């Protein structure tokens, strides 16, 4: 699966997803300057990639400003070890890959909640 990982995503998560065979563009690897959220969301949409982020501001862009996207996964795994976060993210992408392009998902330690885009 094609994924754009925002700079807020732990490198261990990116490494694990790459190991699992996903095609990931990690924003942190592109430049030393922070990318603005609009640019990151646009890049993921133009690449037809799911956006992976830990930045809640993307919820504002998607829901309030109704920006177009090709799927967003918000990671809410604060307080967990990096390896545990990576395992949970990899499992979510393995089990729900097709669904993730359909809307806005929130990955927590208990569940993956998905709110589908209106048709």
Biopython code that builds the backbone (N, CA, C, O; Angstrom):
import numpy as np
from Bio.PDB.StructureBuilder import StructureBuilder

atoms = [
    (1, "UNK", "N", (0.834, -1.173, 0.000)),
    (1, "UNK", "CA", (0.000, 0.000, 0.000)),
    (1, "UNK", "C", (0.880, 1.238, 0.000)),
    (1, "UNK", "O", (1.948, 1.254, 0.612)),
    (2, "UNK", "N", (0.424, 2.271, -0.690)),
    (2, "UNK", "CA", (1.144, 3.544, -0.706)),
    (2, "UNK", "C", (0.722, 4.361, 0.511)),
    (2, "UNK", "O", (-0.465, 4.521, 0.795)),
    (3, "UNK", "N", (1.730, 4.875, 1.225)),
    (3, "UNK", "CA", (1.504, 5.640, 2.452)),
    (3, "UNK", "C", (2.409, 6.859, 2.440)),
    (3, "UNK", "O", (3.579, 6.774, 2.068)),
    (4, "UNK", "N", (1.853, 8.001, 2.853)),
    (4, "UNK", "CA", (2.655, 9.176, 3.155)),
    (4, "UNK", "C", (2.636, 9.308, 4.675)),
    (4, "UNK", "O", (1.573, 9.476, 5.273)),
    (5, "UNK", "N", (3.808, 9.232, 5.299)),
    (5, "UNK", "CA", (3.926, 9.344, 6.748)),
    (5, "UNK", "C", (4.355, 10.761, 7.095)),
    (5, "UNK", "O", (5.417, 11.225, 6.678)),
    (6, "UNK", "N", (3.517, 11.436, 7.861)),
    (6, "UNK", "CA", (3.798, 12.791, 8.322)),
    (6, "UNK", "C", (5.002, 12.769, 9.266)),
    (6, "UNK", "O", (5.362, 11.725, 9.809)),
    (7, "UNK", "N", (5.611, 13.934, 9.448)),
    (7, "UNK", "CA", (6.789, 14.024, 10.305)),
    (7, "UNK", "C", (6.495, 13.695, 11.770)),
    (7, "UNK", "O", (7.425, 13.485, 12.548)),
    (8, "UNK", "N", (5.223, 13.646, 12.155)),
    (8, "UNK", "CA", (4.851, 13.327, 13.528)),
    (8, "UNK", "C", (4.875, 11.823, 13.818)),
    (8, "UNK", "O", (4.707, 11.412, 14.967)),
    (9, "UNK", "N", (5.081, 11.012, 12.798)),
    (9, "UNK", "CA", (5.066, 9.549, 12.948)),
    (9, "UNK", "C", (6.445, 9.075, 13.399)),
    (9, "UNK", "O", (7.471, 9.521, 12.884)),
    (10, "UNK", "N", (6.449, 8.157, 14.377)),
    (10, "UNK", "CA", (7.710, 7.586, 14.863)),
    (10, "UNK", "C", (8.408, 6.809, 13.751)),
    (10, "UNK", "O", (7.767, 6.093, 12.982)),
    (11, "UNK", "N", (9.714, 6.958, 13.678)),
    (11, "UNK", "CA", (10.493, 6.271, 12.645)),
    (11, "UNK", "C", (10.343, 4.748, 12.744)),
    (11, "UNK", "O", (10.374, 4.063, 11.722)),
    (12, "UNK", "N", (10.184, 4.219, 13.941)),
    (12, "UNK", "CA", (10.020, 2.773, 14.104)),
    (12, "UNK", "C", (8.771, 2.277, 13.387)),
    (12, "UNK", "O", (8.756, 1.171, 12.847)),
    (13, "UNK", "N", (7.728, 3.095, 13.382)),
    (13, "UNK", "CA", (6.500, 2.723, 12.671)),
    (13, "UNK", "C", (6.770, 2.681, 11.171)),
    (13, "UNK", "O", (6.377, 1.733, 10.491)),
    (14, "UNK", "N", (7.435, 3.699, 10.664)),
    (14, "UNK", "CA", (7.773, 3.748, 9.238)),
    (14, "UNK", "C", (8.638, 2.551, 8.867)),
    (14, "UNK", "O", (8.390, 1.894, 7.856)),
    (15, "UNK", "N", (9.641, 2.269, 9.671)),
    (15, "UNK", "CA", (10.535, 1.140, 9.389)),
    (15, "UNK", "C", (9.768, -0.181, 9.363)),
    (15, "UNK", "O", (9.995, -1.013, 8.484)),
    (16, "UNK", "N", (8.864, -0.379, 10.320)),
    (16, "UNK", "CA", (8.094, -1.625, 10.378)),
    (16, "UNK", "C", (7.179, -1.760, 9.163)),
    (16, "UNK", "O", (7.085, -2.835, 8.572)),
    (17, "UNK", "N", (6.510, -0.678, 8.792)),
    (17, "UNK", "CA", (5.619, -0.729, 7.631)),
    (17, "UNK", "C", (6.404, -0.983, 6.348)),
    (17, "UNK", "O", (5.930, -1.704, 5.469)),
    (18, "UNK", "N", (7.579, -0.412, 6.229)),
    (18, "UNK", "CA", (8.439, -0.696, 5.069)),
    (18, "UNK", "C", (8.853, -2.160, 5.062)),
    (18, "UNK", "O", (8.844, -2.809, 4.016)),
    (19, "UNK", "N", (9.213, -2.672, 6.222)),
    (19, "UNK", "CA", (9.590, -4.074, 6.335)),
    (19, "UNK", "C", (8.443, -4.983, 5.894)),
    (19, "UNK", "O", (8.671, -6.043, 5.310)),
    (20, "UNK", "N", (7.224, -4.566, 6.174)),
    (20, "UNK", "CA", (6.028, -5.323, 5.794)),
    (20, "UNK", "C", (5.711, -5.187, 4.298)),
    (20, "UNK", "O", (4.804, -5.850, 3.795)),
    (21, "UNK", "N", (6.453, -4.330, 3.588)),
    (21, "UNK", "CA", (6.291, -4.217, 2.143)),
    (21, "UNK", "C", (5.508, -3.012, 1.647)),
    (21, "UNK", "O", (5.213, -2.916, 0.456)),
    (22, "UNK", "N", (5.171, -2.098, 2.535)),
    (22, "UNK", "CA", (4.439, -0.908, 2.125)),
    (22, "UNK", "C", (5.381, 0.114, 1.488)),
    (22, "UNK", "O", (6.550, 0.218, 1.860)),
    (23, "UNK", "N", (4.858, 0.852, 0.536)),
    (23, "UNK", "CA", (5.594, 1.911, -0.165)),
    (23, "UNK", "C", (5.348, 3.208, 0.600)),
    (23, "UNK", "O", (4.265, 3.787, 0.517)),
    (24, "UNK", "N", (6.360, 3.664, 1.349)),
    (24, "UNK", "CA", (6.172, 4.808, 2.245)),
    (24, "UNK", "C", (7.060, 5.980, 1.866)),
    (24, "UNK", "O", (8.270, 5.851, 1.680)),
    (25, "UNK", "N", (6.400, 7.134, 1.759)),
    (25, "UNK", "CA", (7.110, 8.404, 1.642)),
    (25, "UNK", "C", (7.072, 9.028, 3.031)),
    (25, "UNK", "O", (6.002, 9.390, 3.519)),
    (26, "UNK", "N", (8.235, 9.157, 3.671)),
    (26, "UNK", "CA", (8.329, 9.717, 5.020)),
    (26, "UNK", "C", (8.735, 11.171, 4.895)),
    (26, "UNK", "O", (9.850, 11.471, 4.466)),
    (27, "UNK", "N", (7.850, 12.072, 5.262)),
    (27, "UNK", "CA", (8.050, 13.510, 5.078)),
    (27, "UNK", "C", (9.354, 13.971, 5.714)),
    (27, "UNK", "O", (10.027, 14.847, 5.172)),
    (28, "UNK", "N", (9.715, 13.402, 6.839)),
    (28, "UNK", "CA", (10.950, 13.781, 7.531)),
    (28, "UNK", "C", (12.184, 13.544, 6.666)),
    (28, "UNK", "O", (13.179, 14.257, 6.796)),
    (29, "UNK", "N", (12.125, 12.561, 5.798)),
    (29, "UNK", "CA", (13.277, 12.236, 4.954)),
    (29, "UNK", "C", (13.409, 13.165, 3.749)),
    (29, "UNK", "O", (14.438, 13.157, 3.074)),
    (30, "UNK", "N", (12.382, 13.962, 3.475)),
    (30, "UNK", "CA", (12.403, 14.825, 2.298)),
    (30, "UNK", "C", (13.222, 16.089, 2.481)),
    (30, "UNK", "O", (13.906, 16.528, 1.557)),
    (31, "UNK", "N", (13.158, 16.673, 3.662)),
    (31, "UNK", "CA", (13.881, 17.923, 3.892)),
    (31, "UNK", "C", (14.060, 18.136, 5.380)),
    (31, "UNK", "O", (13.517, 17.398, 6.202)),
    (32, "UNK", "N", (14.825, 19.149, 5.710)),
    (32, "UNK", "CA", (15.032, 19.471, 7.121)),
    (32, "UNK", "C", (13.963, 20.429, 7.632)),
    (32, "UNK", "O", (13.817, 20.600, 8.842)),
    (33, "UNK", "N", (13.219, 21.053, 6.735)),
    (33, "UNK", "CA", (12.172, 21.983, 7.139)),
    (33, "UNK", "C", (10.859, 21.244, 7.340)),
    (33, "UNK", "O", (10.554, 20.280, 6.638)),
    (34, "UNK", "N", (10.093, 21.713, 8.309)),
    (34, "UNK", "CA", (8.771, 21.122, 8.537)),
    (34, "UNK", "C", (7.864, 21.451, 7.353)),
    (34, "UNK", "O", (7.860, 22.575, 6.851)),
    (35, "UNK", "N", (7.110, 20.469, 6.925)),
    (35, "UNK", "CA", (6.143, 20.673, 5.845)),
    (35, "UNK", "C", (4.821, 21.096, 6.461)),
    (35, "UNK", "O", (4.447, 20.627, 7.536)),
    (36, "UNK", "N", (4.118, 21.984, 5.774)),
    (36, "UNK", "CA", (2.838, 22.381, 6.334)),
    (36, "UNK", "C", (1.799, 21.310, 6.051)),
    (36, "UNK", "O", (1.911, 20.550, 5.089)),
    (37, "UNK", "N", (0.778, 21.264, 6.913)),
    (37, "UNK", "CA", (-0.216, 20.188, 6.845)),
    (37, "UNK", "C", (-0.951, 20.149, 5.518)),
    (37, "UNK", "O", (-1.227, 19.067, 5.000)),
    (38, "UNK", "N", (-1.273, 21.303, 4.960)),
    (38, "UNK", "CA", (-1.954, 21.342, 3.665)),
    (38, "UNK", "C", (-1.114, 20.660, 2.585)),
    (38, "UNK", "O", (-1.636, 19.899, 1.770)),
    (39, "UNK", "N", (0.177, 20.937, 2.587)),
    (39, "UNK", "CA", (1.078, 20.363, 1.595)),
    (39, "UNK", "C", (1.174, 18.841, 1.744)),
    (39, "UNK", "O", (1.173, 18.111, 0.753)),
    (40, "UNK", "N", (1.257, 18.376, 2.987)),
    (40, "UNK", "CA", (1.349, 16.941, 3.246)),
    (40, "UNK", "C", (0.067, 16.243, 2.804)),
    (40, "UNK", "O", (0.123, 15.189, 2.171)),
    (41, "UNK", "N", (-1.092, 16.823, 3.134)),
    (41, "UNK", "CA", (-2.370, 16.228, 2.738)),
    (41, "UNK", "C", (-2.499, 16.201, 1.219)),
    (41, "UNK", "O", (-2.953, 15.205, 0.654)),
    (42, "UNK", "N", (-2.109, 17.271, 0.561)),
    (42, "UNK", "CA", (-2.156, 17.320, -0.894)),
    (42, "UNK", "C", (-1.219, 16.284, -1.514)),
    (42, "UNK", "O", (-1.580, 15.616, -2.484)),
    (43, "UNK", "N", (-0.028, 16.155, -0.959)),
    (43, "UNK", "CA", (0.944, 15.181, -1.481)),
    (43, "UNK", "C", (0.381, 13.770, -1.387)),
    (43, "UNK", "O", (0.525, 12.980, -2.320)),
    (44, "UNK", "N", (-0.258, 13.450, -0.269)),
    (44, "UNK", "CA", (-0.816, 12.101, -0.129)),
    (44, "UNK", "C", (-1.967, 11.892, -1.105)),
    (44, "UNK", "O", (-2.090, 10.819, -1.697)),
    (45, "UNK", "N", (-2.798, 12.892, -1.274)),
    (45, "UNK", "CA", (-3.924, 12.762, -2.206)),
    (45, "UNK", "C", (-3.444, 12.606, -3.639)),
    (45, "UNK", "O", (-3.937, 11.743, -4.366)),
    (46, "UNK", "N", (-2.489, 13.428, -4.057)),
    (46, "UNK", "CA", (-1.966, 13.355, -5.423)),
    (46, "UNK", "C", (-1.255, 12.029, -5.685)),
    (46, "UNK", "O", (-1.202, 11.565, -6.825)),
    (47, "UNK", "N", (-0.713, 11.422, -4.639)),
    (47, "UNK", "CA", (-0.032, 10.130, -4.770)),
    (47, "UNK", "C", (-0.996, 8.959, -4.598)),
    (47, "UNK", "O", (-0.606, 7.797, -4.716)),
    (48, "UNK", "N", (-2.261, 9.282, -4.316)),
    (48, "UNK", "CA", (-3.267, 8.257, -4.016)),
    (48, "UNK", "C", (-2.769, 7.355, -2.886)),
    (48, "UNK", "O", (-2.884, 6.130, -2.940)),
    (49, "UNK", "N", (-2.211, 8.005, -1.858)),
    (49, "UNK", "CA", (-1.637, 7.300, -0.717)),
    (49, "UNK", "C", (-2.413, 7.655, 0.547)),
    (49, "UNK", "O", (-2.941, 8.759, 0.676)),
    (50, "UNK", "N", (-2.473, 6.721, 1.460)),
    (50, "UNK", "CA", (-3.063, 6.977, 2.765)),
    (50, "UNK", "C", (-2.084, 7.839, 3.562)),
    (50, "UNK", "O", (-0.878, 7.592, 3.557)),
    (51, "UNK", "N", (-2.613, 8.841, 4.236)),
    (51, "UNK", "CA", (-1.781, 9.689, 5.093)),
    (51, "UNK", "C", (-1.748, 9.087, 6.490)),
    (51, "UNK", "O", (-2.796, 8.839, 7.087)),
    (52, "UNK", "N", (-0.558, 8.853, 7.008)),
    (52, "UNK", "CA", (-0.356, 8.340, 8.355)),
    (52, "UNK", "C", (0.210, 9.474, 9.194)),
    (52, "UNK", "O", (1.235, 10.055, 8.836)),
    (53, "UNK", "N", (-0.446, 9.798, 10.313)),
    (53, "UNK", "CA", (-0.038, 10.942, 11.112)),
    (53, "UNK", "C", (-0.364, 10.744, 12.586)),
    (53, "UNK", "O", (-1.209, 9.924, 12.944)),
    (54, "UNK", "N", (0.312, 11.502, 13.431)),
    (54, "UNK", "CA", (-0.025, 11.585, 14.848)),
    (54, "UNK", "C", (-0.506, 12.999, 15.165)),
    (54, "UNK", "O", (-0.722, 13.340, 16.328)),
    (55, "UNK", "N", (-0.670, 13.809, 14.141)),
    (55, "UNK", "CA", (-1.048, 15.223, 14.269)),
    (55, "UNK", "C", (-2.566, 15.379, 14.128)),
    (55, "UNK", "O", (-3.125, 15.142, 13.058)),
    (56, "UNK", "N", (-3.213, 15.774, 15.201)),
    (56, "UNK", "CA", (-4.669, 15.911, 15.209)),
    (56, "UNK", "C", (-5.174, 17.046, 14.317)),
    (56, "UNK", "O", (-6.369, 17.110, 14.031)),
    (57, "UNK", "N", (-4.301, 17.930, 13.880)),
    (57, "UNK", "CA", (-4.708, 19.032, 13.001)),
    (57, "UNK", "C", (-5.291, 18.520, 11.682)),
    (57, "UNK", "O", (-6.057, 19.230, 11.032)),
    (58, "UNK", "N", (-4.940, 17.310, 11.286)),
    (58, "UNK", "CA", (-5.489, 16.771, 10.041)),
    (58, "UNK", "C", (-6.985, 16.496, 10.161)),
    (58, "UNK", "O", (-7.702, 16.520, 9.160)),
    (59, "UNK", "N", (-7.453, 16.240, 11.359)),
    (59, "UNK", "CA", (-8.883, 16.107, 11.580)),
    (59, "UNK", "C", (-9.607, 17.406, 11.268)),
    (59, "UNK", "O", (-10.697, 17.392, 10.695)),
    (60, "UNK", "N", (-9.014, 18.513, 11.637)),
    (60, "UNK", "CA", (-9.563, 19.842, 11.322)),
    (60, "UNK", "C", (-9.650, 20.034, 9.809)),
    (60, "UNK", "O", (-10.664, 20.503, 9.292)),
    (61, "UNK", "N", (-8.586, 19.672, 9.109)),
    (61, "UNK", "CA", (-8.574, 19.837, 7.654)),
    (61, "UNK", "C", (-9.627, 18.969, 6.973)),
    (61, "UNK", "O", (-10.307, 19.413, 6.048)),
    (62, "UNK", "N", (-9.753, 17.739, 7.435)),
    (62, "UNK", "CA", (-10.664, 16.787, 6.785)),
    (62, "UNK", "C", (-12.123, 17.067, 7.139)),
    (62, "UNK", "O", (-12.977, 17.091, 6.253)),
    (63, "UNK", "N", (-12.415, 17.277, 8.404)),
    (63, "UNK", "CA", (-13.808, 17.401, 8.823)),
    (63, "UNK", "C", (-14.339, 18.825, 8.763)),
    (63, "UNK", "O", (-15.427, 19.060, 8.237)),
    (64, "UNK", "N", (-13.599, 19.754, 9.285)),
    (64, "UNK", "CA", (-14.102, 21.127, 9.330)),
    (64, "UNK", "C", (-13.923, 21.849, 8.001)),
    (64, "UNK", "O", (-14.829, 22.531, 7.522)),
    (65, "UNK", "N", (-12.742, 21.689, 7.415)),
    (65, "UNK", "CA", (-12.466, 22.378, 6.149)),
    (65, "UNK", "C", (-12.808, 21.511, 4.939)),
    (65, "UNK", "O", (-12.717, 21.973, 3.802)),
    (66, "UNK", "N", (-13.192, 20.286, 5.171)),
    (66, "UNK", "CA", (-13.631, 19.345, 4.137)),
    (66, "UNK", "C", (-12.635, 19.195, 2.992)),
    (66, "UNK", "O", (-13.013, 19.180, 1.821)),
    (67, "UNK", "N", (-11.362, 19.086, 3.347)),
    (67, "UNK", "CA", (-10.317, 18.882, 2.342)),
    (67, "UNK", "C", (-10.405, 17.469, 1.791)),
    (67, "UNK", "O", (-10.708, 16.519, 2.512)),
    (68, "UNK", "N", (-10.138, 17.353, 0.512)),
    (68, "UNK", "CA", (-10.123, 16.045, -0.132)),
    (68, "UNK", "C", (-8.902, 15.253, 0.348)),
    (68, "UNK", "O", (-7.850, 15.822, 0.639)),
    (69, "UNK", "N", (-9.067, 13.948, 0.422)),
    (69, "UNK", "CA", (-7.965, 13.091, 0.847)),
    (69, "UNK", "C", (-8.184, 11.693, 0.294)),
    (69, "UNK", "O", (-9.255, 11.370, -0.219)),
    (70, "UNK", "N", (-7.158, 10.878, 0.407)),
    (70, "UNK", "CA", (-7.260, 9.488, -0.046)),
    (70, "UNK", "C", (-7.100, 8.534, 1.131)),
    (70, "UNK", "O", (-6.544, 7.443, 0.997)),
    (71, "UNK", "N", (-7.596, 8.966, 2.281)),
    (71, "UNK", "CA", (-7.530, 8.178, 3.501)),
    (71, "UNK", "C", (-6.529, 8.762, 4.478)),
    (71, "UNK", "O", (-5.422, 9.147, 4.101)),
    (72, "UNK", "N", (-6.932, 8.823, 5.736)),
    (72, "UNK", "CA", (-6.063, 9.338, 6.795)),
    (72, "UNK", "C", (-6.132, 8.366, 7.964)),
    (72, "UNK", "O", (-7.213, 7.917, 8.347)),
    (73, "UNK", "N", (-4.972, 8.044, 8.528)),
    (73, "UNK", "CA", (-4.896, 7.241, 9.746)),
    (73, "UNK", "C", (-4.198, 8.089, 10.801)),
    (73, "UNK", "O", (-3.025, 8.436, 10.667)),
    (74, "UNK", "N", (-4.946, 8.415, 11.851)),
    (74, "UNK", "CA", (-4.409, 9.189, 12.977)),
    (74, "UNK", "C", (-3.991, 8.214, 14.068)),
    (74, "UNK", "O", (-4.800, 7.420, 14.549)),
    (75, "UNK", "N", (-2.736, 8.279, 14.449)),
    (75, "UNK", "CA", (-2.183, 7.395, 15.474)),
    (75, "UNK", "C", (-2.361, 8.054, 16.840)),
    (75, "UNK", "O", (-1.890, 9.168, 17.069)),
    (76, "UNK", "N", (-3.036, 7.364, 17.728)),
    (76, "UNK", "CA", (-3.246, 7.832, 19.106)),
    (76, "UNK", "C", (-2.690, 6.772, 20.055)),
    (76, "UNK", "O", (-3.448, 6.067, 20.721)),
    (77, "UNK", "N", (-1.380, 6.664, 20.111)),
    (77, "UNK", "CA", (-0.729, 5.595, 20.877)),
    (77, "UNK", "C", (0.280, 6.135, 21.883)),
    (77, "UNK", "O", (1.285, 5.484, 22.166)),
    (78, "UNK", "N", (0.016, 7.320, 22.423)),
    (78, "UNK", "CA", (0.934, 7.938, 23.385)),
    (78, "UNK", "C", (1.135, 7.022, 24.591)),
    (78, "UNK", "O", (0.203, 6.368, 25.060)),
    (79, "UNK", "N", (2.357, 6.995, 25.072)),
    (79, "UNK", "CA", (2.675, 6.224, 26.265)),
    (79, "UNK", "C", (3.102, 4.791, 26.005)),
    (79, "UNK", "O", (3.533, 4.095, 26.924)),
    (80, "UNK", "N", (2.988, 4.342, 24.759)),
    (80, "UNK", "CA", (3.401, 2.974, 24.431)),
    (80, "UNK", "C", (4.843, 2.968, 23.942)),
    (80, "UNK", "O", (5.343, 3.974, 23.438)),
    (81, "UNK", "N", (5.494, 1.841, 24.092)),
    (81, "UNK", "CA", (6.853, 1.668, 23.563)),
    (81, "UNK", "C", (6.818, 1.775, 22.045)),
    (81, "UNK", "O", (5.815, 1.433, 21.418)),
    (82, "UNK", "N", (7.905, 2.249, 21.456)),
    (82, "UNK", "CA", (7.976, 2.427, 20.002)),
    (82, "UNK", "C", (7.706, 1.117, 19.256)),
    (82, "UNK", "O", (7.025, 1.115, 18.231)),
    (83, "UNK", "N", (8.234, 0.016, 19.763)),
    (83, "UNK", "CA", (8.032, -1.276, 19.107)),
    (83, "UNK", "C", (6.559, -1.679, 19.128)),
    (83, "UNK", "O", (6.051, -2.235, 18.154)),
    (84, "UNK", "N", (5.881, -1.401, 20.231)),
    (84, "UNK", "CA", (4.459, -1.726, 20.349)),
    (84, "UNK", "C", (3.646, -0.882, 19.373)),
    (84, "UNK", "O", (2.732, -1.387, 18.721)),
    (85, "UNK", "N", (3.980, 0.404, 19.275)),
    (85, "UNK", "CA", (3.301, 1.276, 18.312)),
    (85, "UNK", "C", (3.474, 0.737, 16.896)),
    (85, "UNK", "O", (2.520, 0.682, 16.120)),
    (86, "UNK", "N", (4.695, 0.343, 16.571)),
    (86, "UNK", "CA", (4.984, -0.171, 15.225)),
    (86, "UNK", "C", (4.191, -1.440, 14.940)),
    (86, "UNK", "O", (3.663, -1.607, 13.841)),
    (87, "UNK", "N", (4.105, -2.329, 15.916)),
    (87, "UNK", "CA", (3.349, -3.573, 15.736)),
    (87, "UNK", "C", (1.859, -3.284, 15.541)),
    (87, "UNK", "O", (1.226, -3.881, 14.670)),
    (88, "UNK", "N", (1.294, -2.379, 16.340)),
    (88, "UNK", "CA", (-0.124, -2.044, 16.215)),
    (88, "UNK", "C", (-0.425, -1.403, 14.860)),
    (88, "UNK", "O", (-1.442, -1.711, 14.238)),
    (89, "UNK", "N", (0.453, -0.518, 14.408)),
    (89, "UNK", "CA", (0.248, 0.124, 13.106)),
    (89, "UNK", "C", (0.335, -0.907, 11.979)),
    (89, "UNK", "O", (-0.492, -0.904, 11.067)),
    (90, "UNK", "N", (1.329, -1.780, 12.045)),
    (90, "UNK", "CA", (1.489, -2.798, 11.008)),
    (90, "UNK", "C", (0.277, -3.729, 10.972)),
    (90, "UNK", "O", (-0.182, -4.104, 9.893)),
    (91, "UNK", "N", (-0.233, -4.096, 12.120)),
    (91, "UNK", "CA", (-1.412, -4.966, 12.189)),
    (91, "UNK", "C", (-2.632, -4.262, 11.599)),
    (91, "UNK", "O", (-3.408, -4.875, 10.867)),
    (92, "UNK", "N", (-2.802, -2.991, 11.913)),
    (92, "UNK", "CA", (-3.940, -2.233, 11.373)),
    (92, "UNK", "C", (-3.882, -2.174, 9.854)),
    (92, "UNK", "O", (-4.903, -2.362, 9.192)),
    (93, "UNK", "N", (-2.714, -1.917, 9.294)),
    (93, "UNK", "CA", (-2.590, -1.855, 7.841)),
    (93, "UNK", "C", (-2.760, -3.233, 7.208)),
    (93, "UNK", "O", (-3.296, -3.345, 6.106)),
    (94, "UNK", "N", (-2.313, -4.271, 7.888)),
    (94, "UNK", "CA", (-2.471, -5.625, 7.352)),
    (94, "UNK", "C", (-3.948, -6.038, 7.328)),
    (94, "UNK", "O", (-4.425, -6.600, 6.342)),
    (95, "UNK", "N", (-4.649, -5.760, 8.396)),
    (95, "UNK", "CA", (-6.040, -6.213, 8.517)),
    (95, "UNK", "C", (-7.058, -5.322, 7.814)),
    (95, "UNK", "O", (-8.123, -5.790, 7.413)),
    (96, "UNK", "N", (-6.731, -4.034, 7.662)),
    (96, "UNK", "CA", (-7.735, -3.074, 7.183)),
    (96, "UNK", "C", (-7.278, -2.256, 5.978)),
    (96, "UNK", "O", (-7.809, -1.173, 5.734)),
    (97, "UNK", "N", (-6.319, -2.749, 5.236)),
    (97, "UNK", "CA", (-5.729, -1.980, 4.136)),
    (97, "UNK", "C", (-6.778, -1.404, 3.188)),
    (97, "UNK", "O", (-6.717, -0.220, 2.858)),
    (98, "UNK", "N", (-7.715, -2.195, 2.753)),
    (98, "UNK", "CA", (-8.716, -1.722, 1.794)),
    (98, "UNK", "C", (-9.619, -0.647, 2.381)),
    (98, "UNK", "O", (-10.019, 0.282, 1.680)),
    (99, "UNK", "N", (-9.937, -0.770, 3.646)),
    (99, "UNK", "CA", (-10.837, 0.181, 4.297)),
    (99, "UNK", "C", (-10.180, 1.536, 4.561)),
    (99, "UNK", "O", (-10.866, 2.558, 4.582)),
    (100, "UNK", "N", (-8.881, 1.557, 4.759)),
    (100, "UNK", "CA", (-8.207, 2.781, 5.174)),
    (100, "UNK", "C", (-8.292, 3.888, 4.137)),
    (100, "UNK", "O", (-8.220, 5.065, 4.490)),
    (101, "UNK", "N", (-8.443, 3.540, 2.871)),
    (101, "UNK", "CA", (-8.564, 4.548, 1.815)),
    (101, "UNK", "C", (-9.963, 5.163, 1.782)),
    (101, "UNK", "O", (-10.199, 6.125, 1.050)),
    (102, "UNK", "N", (-10.876, 4.622, 2.557)),
    (102, "UNK", "CA", (-12.268, 5.058, 2.498)),
    (102, "UNK", "C", (-12.616, 6.206, 3.432)),
    (102, "UNK", "O", (-13.717, 6.751, 3.351)),
    (103, "UNK", "N", (-11.704, 6.580, 4.312)),
    (103, "UNK", "CA", (-12.083, 7.643, 5.234)),
    (103, "UNK", "C", (-10.987, 8.035, 6.187)),
    (103, "UNK", "O", (-9.800, 7.996, 5.860)),
    (104, "UNK", "N", (-11.415, 8.418, 7.388)),
    (104, "UNK", "CA", (-10.526, 8.897, 8.441)),
    (104, "UNK", "C", (-10.552, 7.870, 9.559)),
    (104, "UNK", "O", (-11.599, 7.619, 10.156)),
    (105, "UNK", "N", (-9.397, 7.276, 9.842)),
    (105, "UNK", "CA", (-9.312, 6.249, 10.880)),
    (105, "UNK", "C", (-8.481, 6.757, 12.047)),
    (105, "UNK", "O", (-7.536, 7.527, 11.874)),
    (106, "UNK", "N", (-8.856, 6.308, 13.236)),
    (106, "UNK", "CA", (-8.094, 6.615, 14.443)),
    (106, "UNK", "C", (-7.631, 5.285, 15.037)),
    (106, "UNK", "O", (-8.440, 4.418, 15.367)),
    (107, "UNK", "N", (-6.312, 5.146, 15.164)),
    (107, "UNK", "CA", (-5.716, 3.941, 15.720)),
    (107, "UNK", "C", (-5.349, 4.208, 17.174)),
    (107, "UNK", "O", (-4.480, 5.031, 17.462)),
    (108, "UNK", "N", (-6.017, 3.507, 18.092)),
    (108, "UNK", "CA", (-5.687, 3.593, 19.511)),
    (108, "UNK", "C", (-5.249, 2.221, 19.984)),
    (108, "UNK", "O", (-5.281, 1.256, 19.220)),
    (109, "UNK", "N", (-4.843, 2.130, 21.233)),
    (109, "UNK", "CA", (-4.390, 0.829, 21.725)),
    (109, "UNK", "C", (-5.521, -0.181, 21.791)),
    (109, "UNK", "O", (-5.267, -1.386, 21.796)),
    (110, "UNK", "N", (-6.763, 0.282, 21.841)),
    (110, "UNK", "CA", (-7.910, -0.625, 21.945)),
    (110, "UNK", "C", (-8.511, -1.012, 20.604)),
    (110, "UNK", "O", (-9.003, -2.130, 20.446)),
    (111, "UNK", "N", (-8.478, -0.093, 19.624)),
    (111, "UNK", "CA", (-9.209, -0.369, 18.386)),
    (111, "UNK", "C", (-8.782, 0.566, 17.256)),
    (111, "UNK", "O", (-8.058, 1.541, 17.460)),
    (112, "UNK", "N", (-9.252, 0.233, 16.078)),
    (112, "UNK", "CA", (-9.150, 1.113, 14.918)),
    (112, "UNK", "C", (-10.568, 1.544, 14.583)),
    (112, "UNK", "O", (-11.408, 0.719, 14.224)),
    (113, "UNK", "N", (-10.831, 2.845, 14.702)),
    (113, "UNK", "CA", (-12.157, 3.376, 14.388)),
    (113, "UNK", "C", (-12.066, 4.074, 13.038)),
    (113, "UNK", "O", (-11.145, 4.855, 12.799)),
    (114, "UNK", "N", (-13.009, 3.797, 12.169)),
    (114, "UNK", "CA", (-12.995, 4.368, 10.826)),
    (114, "UNK", "C", (-14.293, 5.120, 10.570)),
    (114, "UNK", "O", (-15.386, 4.582, 10.749)),
    (115, "UNK", "N", (-14.156, 6.351, 10.155)),
    (115, "UNK", "CA", (-15.299, 7.146, 9.738)),
    (115, "UNK", "C", (-15.168, 7.310, 8.225)),
    (115, "UNK", "O", (-14.263, 7.985, 7.733)),
    (116, "UNK", "N", (-16.089, 6.680, 7.501)),
    (116, "UNK", "CA", (-16.019, 6.692, 6.038)),
    (116, "UNK", "C", (-16.436, 8.035, 5.477)),
    (116, "UNK", "O", (-17.270, 8.739, 6.046)),
    (117, "UNK", "N", (-15.831, 8.373, 4.342)),
    (117, "UNK", "CA", (-16.192, 9.590, 3.619)),
    (117, "UNK", "C", (-17.602, 9.452, 3.098)),
    (117, "UNK", "O", (-17.999, 8.364, 2.681)),
    (118, "UNK", "N", (-18.370, 10.527, 3.110)),
    (118, "UNK", "CA", (-19.685, 10.468, 2.477)),
    (118, "UNK", "C", (-19.532, 10.272, 0.981)),
    (118, "UNK", "O", (-18.584, 10.780, 0.380)),
    (119, "UNK", "N", (-20.444, 9.551, 0.382)),
    (119, "UNK", "CA", (-20.378, 9.305, -1.069)),
    (119, "UNK", "C", (-20.866, 10.481, -1.855)),
    (119, "UNK", "O", (-20.877, 10.439, -3.085)),
]
sb = StructureBuilder()
sb.init_structure("model")
sb.init_model(0)
sb.init_chain("A")
sb.init_seg("    ")
for serial, (resi, resn, name, xyz) in enumerate(atoms, 1):
    if name == "N":
        sb.init_residue(resn, " ", resi, " ")
    sb.init_atom(name, np.array(xyz, "f"), 0.0, 1.0, " ", f" {name:<3s}", serial, name[0])
structure = sb.get_structure()
